Amino acid sequence: MRRPPSLFLSHGSPMMALEPSPARDFLAGLGAHLPRPRAILVVSAHHDAAYQGGRATVAASTAPPTIHDFGGFPDELFAMRYPAPGDPALAARVVELLAGRGLHVTADAARGLDHGAWVPLSLIYPDADIPVVQLSIASNATPEWHYALGQALAPLRDEGVLIVGSGSITHNLRALFSARPPIDAPAPAWVTDFTDWVAERMSVGAVDDVLNSVERAPHGADNHPTPDHILPLFVAMGAGGTPLKGERLHHSVTYGLLAMDVYAFD
């Protein structure tokens, strides 16, 4: 079995499940170019230990429900389900690996898949026939903590597990809701300056710069007023191994302000 890479996906709006876009087209073709994994571990920006009393959790359900963690969207979106099986044994393995690095998480048999997981996976693997386990971020923890989390999970790739960090390379919802641009609006300079800086630092393996991109990159705080959606990038980086070899597989924007970059690490 070929070892899967680790991936970072910008999952954008939940409407990506329904609306045509370059990012949607890219994800719909991505699965054909990846080694077929035996299971998928998704680290989603919408599963945040900071809002669970600091308790990091990994979903251990045998049949994780589809969570519609959003509002104000069409009924068609709420009717969608992603009935992938769970993998409690993989969840237990995650707990074991993280405990070995002093990173303690607990299994949650009730947790389902939020839209950060099921929207992109419904495009990449539409048959929903690969087991999926979801792991929380901790937005009150540092970028370095999330990078170490990814490093601890890296052995799973040798066991045929695809590790996916699902967030967004830019994520300023206040600016988005204020401007309400059309889906095909061009990106302003404050968005592209940030994404181009990250891509350049990634290309030369500058781990410390990328981990501190919100502080060091042009318009970092404008693109990430909160850290939650960039933290899955750091997990994917850590799981990719050293030295850092990050390849930007896709770049586009939706609604002008949501950059949809996808990275692979191997």
DAJOHU-V430369 format. One line per field, one symbol per residue. ss: DSSP state (~ for helix, > for strand, _ for the rest). psi: psi as a letter, one per 40 degrees, with the letter a starting at -180 (. if undefined). Layout:
# DAJOHU-V430369
ss->???
psi->???
This chain:
# DAJOHU-V430369
ss->_____>>>>>___~~~~____~~~~~~~~~~~~_____>>>>>>>>>>~~~_____>>>______>________~~~~_________~~~~~~~~~~~~______>>>____>_~~~~~~~~~~______>>>>>>>_____~~~~~~~~~~~_~~~~__>>>>>>>_____~~~~~~~_________~~~~~~~~~~~~~~~___~~~~~_~~~~___~~~~____~~~~~~~~~~~~______>>>>>__>>___>>__>>>>_
psi->hihiiiihhheaidedddhiidddddddeddeeihhidihhhhheeghddeffehhihhfidghihhgfiieiiddddeiigfiiagddddddddddddeeehhiiiheehahiedddddddddgeefehihihiiageeiiddddddddddeddddeeehhhhhhbhdiggdddddddfiideiihidedddddddddddddefgdddddfddddihfddddgdiedeeddddddddeeiiihghhhdihiiifdeghfihiih.
